[in-house]
Amino acid sequence: MSQAESNSALQEGRVLPLMEEFYTIQGEGFYSGNAAYFIRLGGCDVGCHWCDVKESWDPELHPLTRVETIVEHASKEAKLAVITGGEPLMYNLDYLTARLKEADMQTNIETSGAYEMSGDFDWVCLSPKKAKLPTASAYQAADELKVIIYNKHDFIFAEEQAAKVNKDALLLLQTEWSKRHEMMPMIIEYVKKNPKWKISLQTHKYLDIP
């Protein structure tokens, strides 16, 4: 495939920079505890300093992979696919989700919402970041709002974001992993005072699930 053909295929979402794919247990959010096939795409310009997958930031490090190959691997293992990154909405996800649905798979996404929505998703986990706020389409599409709590000021940010999502979105607070001992007591007290929120745990880390 020539460079021009590769660029065209990437723009159309027929190939995507695949960092990794794996079958595991979803550890966070509403679908925590469910078996899921994770499709992690390379590329992110949001730049969270506490990101635990910084190796995903540079899309050039990850091979362009045919969507049909990704779907073939996923459909052999699971009924639930989770598209994550990096920031997966940097790419047109229409083609990927269409092929996943043809394979009778549920499509979930985990995104900062920094780019316009694309793809046909059954569940949208929106995890906004201060450096690059979500688009209007991402706020509207959110099934769950998951705000990472790194310090006490993030509670203010959480409320600002909750005011922007649709009224049916599940509201979740999740401590940044390295700050869990410091911030979890604050999150517990905050949720007790503001019960519209729930706590999201990174259960896969507590259970040592890859």
N, C-alpha and C positions, 0 to 999 in steps of 0.2 A: 504494500500500500504506500503510495507516494505521500509526501508531507501534506500536499493540498488535500488529498483524499482523507488523510488522518484528521486534519483540521475540520473538514466538513463532517466527518463521522462523529467527532467529538462535539461539534456544535449541535448536531441533531440528536445527540445522546445515544448513538448506536454503539459507541465505545466510550469507556469511562476509565479514569485513572484509579485502579483498584489497589488500595494499600494492603488490605487483608480481608479475608472472609472466613467465618468460623461458625460452628454450631455450638450453642451454649445455653445458659439460662439467663433470661433477662433479669438484671439485678436491680433496676430502678423504676420508679414511677408506677403507673396504673397496671402495667403488664408484668410487674415484678413477679418472679417465680415461674413464668411461662418459658417453655423451650422456644428458642428463636434462632434463626440464621442471620448473623450480622454481616452486612455488606458495608465495609468502611472505605469510603472514597477519599483519595488524597487531594489536598488543596484547601487552604483556609487563610483568609486575610483578616480575621477578627482579632487574633493575637492575644488571647487571655494569658497572663503571666503564670497562672497556676494550672494551665492545661496539662493533662497527663498523657497526651498523645501529640506532642509537638513535632514528632517525626512525620505527622500527617500534613504539616503545613505546606510543604513544597510539592506541588503536583508532579513536577518533573522527575521526582524520585520514584514514582509509582507507574507501573506499565499500563498503557492503554489496553483495556481488555474488552472483548466483544461482549455485549449484553447477553447474547444467547448462551455464552459460556458460563457467565455468572448465574443465570437463571437455571441452567442445567445442574450446576453444583448445588444450588439452594434447594431446588425442588426434590432432589434425591434425599434430603435430610429433614426438611421441615415443612410446616404449613404456614408459618409466620416468618416474614422477612422484615428485618429492621435495617433501614438505610440510615447510615450515620457517617461521620467524618472525623477530622476535617469539617468542612461545611458543605454538605451535599447539595444544597440549593445553588451553589455556584454553577451547577450543570443543569441542563434540560433533562428532567427525570420522567418525561412523558413516556418515552419508549421503554425504559426499564420497568416502570410500574405496569404498563400494558402487557409486557411479556410475562411478568410475575403473575398477573391476574389470569392470563391465559393458562398458566400452570396451576391455577386454582390455589394461589397463595394469598394470604392476607398481607397487606403492605402498611408498615408503620415507618415513620421517619422521626429522627431526633435532629433538631436544627436550632440554630440561633435565630433563624428568621431574617437574617441580614439581606437576603435576596428574595425576589418575588417567588411566590409559590409556583411550582410546576409538578406534574405527576398526579396520579390518582391514588390518594392515601385513605386507608381506613382509620388511621389514628395518627394525629400530629402532636408530638411532644415539642413544645416551644420552650427553649431555654435561652432567654435573651441575655445579651452581654452589653455592658455600658459603652464599650468602645465602638460598637456599630449596632445600633438599635434595629429591631425588626421592622419590616415593611408592613403596611396596612393589611396586605393580603395574608401575611403570616399571623398577625394578631387575630384576624377573623377566622382563620382555619384552625386555630389551636384547640385541640381536645383537652390537653393539659398544659398548664403553665408551670414549669419547673425552674425556680429561681435558686441559684447557688449562693449560699451565705458564707462569705469569707470574713466579713467583719460586721459590726453592728449597724453600719450605715447601709448595708445591703437590705435591711428590712424596709427602709424608706424606698429604695429602688424597687423592691418587691411589690409594694403597694402601688407605686406608679405604674408598674407593668400590669398589675391586676385590673387597673382601671381602664386598660386599653384592649384587653382581650374580650371575646364574646362572653355573654352572661352564663353560658353553660360550661365553660372551661373549668376543669378540675385545677385547684390551686395547691401547689406543692412547694415546700421549702426543703432544701437539701444542703447539708453542711459540706463545704469543701473538705476533702478527705484529710488533709494535713492539719485542719483547724477543728476537727470533730470534737476533741476533748474540751476545747475552749468554747466553741460555739453551740454545741448541742444543748447544753442547759438553757441557753438563751432562746434557742428555737422552741424547746419544749414549753417554756413559759410564754413565749409569744403566741404559740398555737392555742394554749389554754385561754389566753385573753382574746384571741381572734380566731374562733373555731371555724371560720370559712376556709382556713388553711389546714392542710394536712402535712405530715412529715414524710418525706421520701428518704429512704435509706439506700446506700450502695451495698445491698445485701450480698452481692457477689464478692465484695472485698472482705466482709465479715466471715463469709463461708469459704473463702479462698477458692472461688470458682474462676477459672481462666476466662 
